[in-house]
Amino acid sequence: MNAARAVLAWLSRGRTAVIGMPYLWLLVFFLLPFLIVLKISVSEMEGVVFKDVLSFTDGVLALSVKLSNYVFITQDDLYFKTYLSSIKYAAVTTVLCLAIGYPFAYFMARARATIQPALLMLVMLPFWTSFLLRVYAWKGLLTEHGWVSELLIALRVDELLLAAGVIATQGKFMNTPFSLVLGMVYTYLPFMVLPLYGNLAKMDLRLLEAAADLGATPWVAFWKVTVPLSKAGIIAGSMLVFIPCIGEFVIPELLGGPQTLMIGRVLWDEFFSNNDWPMASTVAVVMILLIIVPLAIFNRYQAQAQERRP
């Protein structure tokens, strides 16, 4: 009896340890770095040294917090426009990845079981090469006389893009919003396809049969049954695309231009060009809060919706 209790106690501790691992990971790799960046953002910088926020002198504990950087962000239009620009390009990339990735994920989930591994490998194939090399390859493909550039010109796509205001000059695709969004869609498309595929592959096809028996057309069944049931995959894929796109630096640096300023480039300039670490940390803190706060509110809403379900 005592041995059984000991085994149960050991299993309980093991279960607690397993459950606690994600929280430990968040503490070490998110919360602690965030607190360090937050501390730098409210610190005074003297040369390459940061003043301590807390100081103890003659028995007096003093707290010195510099909030001028946060005030400056609210007064300078550059940061506000850059935040809006980052959110805009991240949202456009997310929508395009969803529009392209959902049909492909649906095709993968409905394909024969024998070819699904091959299709899944094709989605993951780009990860076998360096992210930087893949993005840099687009720079050669979209420059003058690049074969993708020549193909788009031959198909008169440049005229449509010019009319839409996505490119500034006919036949010039590099360093434009078009090249930036194209590069981000290409890079982050697998992050949309994989969660959607995992969700659609587990869907009970008998629900579609029941909808057909009730007189629903395939199109109606898709919108009334398949899409609602794949909502979790849509949300997961959108988050995996939208969040990293906001802080993206490499793609805007290589494929973007003056019209495509994003917050990642501003962070780089503040850190390494201006050597203003407190200001750069302030920009980073605001960017994190802009992502985390809506995400936390959404997760709370989702949890409440789950609790209300019978």
Helices and strands as residue ranges (DSSP letters): H 2-26, I 27-31, H 32-41, E 45-46, E 49-50, E 54-57, E 60-63, H 68-75, H 77-110, H 116-124, G 125-128, H 131-142, H 147-154, H 157-164, H 177-201, H 206-213, H 218-221, I 222-226, H 227-229, H 231-246, H 250-255, G 258-260, H 263-268, I 269-273, H 277-308
